[in-house]
Amino acid sequence: LVTTLTGPASTAGILTRDGALLAIEQANKAGGINGRPIEALIRDDKGSADEALKIDQSLLDEGVVAFLGHYLSSVSVKADPQMTERDILMLNLWRPPVCMFQ
């Protein structure tokens, strides 16, 4: 989860984080995904597209396979090409989520 946790838009980002953690907890109690627990990695993009791109690249380098975020559309729009180019699932609020099954 990469969202805005500090700065003017942080209230919504904090609520997003808390909702995601609750959903992950419930999913893990139900067995996770295909028997594997979901691990939450949470990062603060500070409402900055530049910061978000650095964080996203770092998470991609760690092998993250799906992203929840970014909260701000101005950040999501900048992050989308990086995710699309790598066929990474990114769920966010600025457009309907797209799931790709191979």
Secondary structure, 3 states (H helix, E strand, C coil): CEECCCCCCHHHHHHHHHHHHHHHHHHHHCCCECCECCCCCCEECCCCHHHHHHHHHHHHHHCCCEEECCCCHHHHHHHHHHHHHCCCEEECCCCCCCCCCC
